[in-house]
Amino acid sequence: QEQLVESGGGLVQAGGSPILSCTASGLTVNQYTIAWFRQAPGKEREFVASHVHKDGSSHSADSVKSRFTISSDIAKNTVHLQMNSLTPEGTAVYYCNVDTYFGQGTQVTVSS
């Protein structure tokens, strides 16, 4: 059974650099496009970043470009999101996405 489990969220001070992780089971992450989405309070879920293993390309939203980096650890079948220079606008539930599957989300709250 396919499952994605996120971790690494919590309360972070503005300017902080947390790393979110997403461990997959039942599917192999390096066979798919991987991505992170987020949903802020009162807003729709939005794209954050993605990586296409097939061609090695990565993409990110303009709002996080040069601050957030998506990567994968093939040995651990895990997807990461390195977030730098967080601002309060980064407060959201962050979701891991592999193929058509989403995790349950992890809350990131940025304090000013």
matplotlib code that plots the C-alpha trace (Angstrom):
import matplotlib.pyplot as plt

x = [0.0, 1.4, 2.0, 3.8, 4.6, 5.9, 8.0, 10.0, 7.4, 6.7, 7.2, 10.1, 11.4, 11.4, 14.7, 15.0, 16.0, 14.1, 14.1, 10.9, 11.1, 8.7, 9.3, 7.6, 6.5, 4.9, 6.5, 10.0, 10.4, 13.1, 10.7, 8.4, 8.2, 8.3, 6.8, 5.8, 2.7, 1.4, -1.9, -1.9, -4.9, -7.9, -6.1, -6.0, -3.3, -0.4, 2.6, 6.0, 8.6, 9.1, 11.8, 11.6, 13.9, 13.6, 15.4, 16.9, 15.0, 13.7, 11.1, 9.9, 7.3, 8.4, 7.6, 10.2, 12.7, 16.3, 15.2, 13.7, 15.3, 13.7, 15.8, 15.5, 17.5, 17.2, 18.7, 16.2, 13.3, 12.8, 12.0, 13.3, 12.4, 15.1, 13.6, 15.8, 15.0, 11.5, 9.0, 5.6, 4.1, 5.5, 3.1, 1.1, 0.5, 3.1, 2.3, 4.6, 3.5, 4.8, 3.0, -0.7, -0.2, -0.1, 1.0, -1.1, 0.8, 3.0, 2.3, 4.9, 4.3, 6.7, 6.8, 7.9]
y = [0.0, 3.4, 5.8, 9.1, 10.4, 13.9, 15.1, 18.1, 20.7, 22.8, 26.3, 28.1, 31.6, 33.9, 33.6, 29.9, 27.0, 23.9, 20.7, 18.8, 15.1, 12.7, 9.0, 6.8, 3.2, 1.1, 3.2, 4.2, 7.9, 8.0, 6.5, 9.5, 13.3, 14.4, 17.7, 19.7, 21.7, 23.9, 25.3, 28.4, 29.2, 30.3, 29.7, 27.0, 24.5, 25.8, 24.4, 24.9, 22.9, 19.7, 17.5, 15.3, 12.3, 11.3, 14.3, 15.8, 19.1, 21.0, 23.7, 26.0, 28.7, 32.3, 33.0, 30.4, 30.4, 30.5, 29.9, 26.4, 23.3, 19.9, 16.8, 13.0, 10.4, 7.3, 5.0, 6.1, 6.5, 9.9, 13.4, 16.5, 20.2, 22.5, 25.8, 28.9, 32.4, 31.6, 34.4, 34.4, 34.0, 30.5, 29.4, 26.6, 22.8, 21.3, 18.3, 15.8, 14.5, 11.5, 10.4, 10.8, 10.3, 12.9, 12.7, 13.8, 17.1, 18.7, 22.1, 24.8, 27.9, 30.8, 33.3, 36.9]
z = [0.0, -1.0, 1.8, 2.3, 5.7, 6.3, 9.2, 10.2, 10.7, 13.8, 15.1, 13.4, 13.8, 10.9, 9.0, 10.0, 7.8, 8.6, 6.5, 5.8, 5.0, 3.4, 3.6, 1.0, 1.3, -1.4, -4.2, -5.2, -5.3, -8.0, -10.5, -10.3, -10.3, -6.7, -5.4, -2.4, -2.1, 0.8, 2.0, 4.1, 6.4, 4.3, 1.0, -1.6, -1.9, -4.0, -5.7, -4.0, -5.8, -7.9, -9.3, -12.3, -11.8, -15.4, -16.8, -13.6, -13.8, -10.9, -10.7, -7.9, -7.3, -7.8, -4.1, -2.9, -5.7, -4.5, -0.9, -1.1, -2.5, -3.2, -3.2, -2.7, -0.8, -3.0, -0.4, 2.2, -0.4, 1.1, -0.3, 1.4, 1.2, 2.5, 3.4, 3.9, 5.1, 6.1, 6.5, 8.3, 4.8, 4.9, 7.6, 6.0, 6.0, 3.7, 1.6, -0.1, -3.5, -5.4, -8.5, -7.6, -3.9, -1.2, 2.4, 5.4, 5.6, 8.2, 9.8, 9.6, 11.7, 11.2, 14.1, 13.5]

ax = plt.figure().add_subplot(projection="3d")
ax.plot(x, y, z, "-o")
ax.set_aspect("equal")
plt.show()
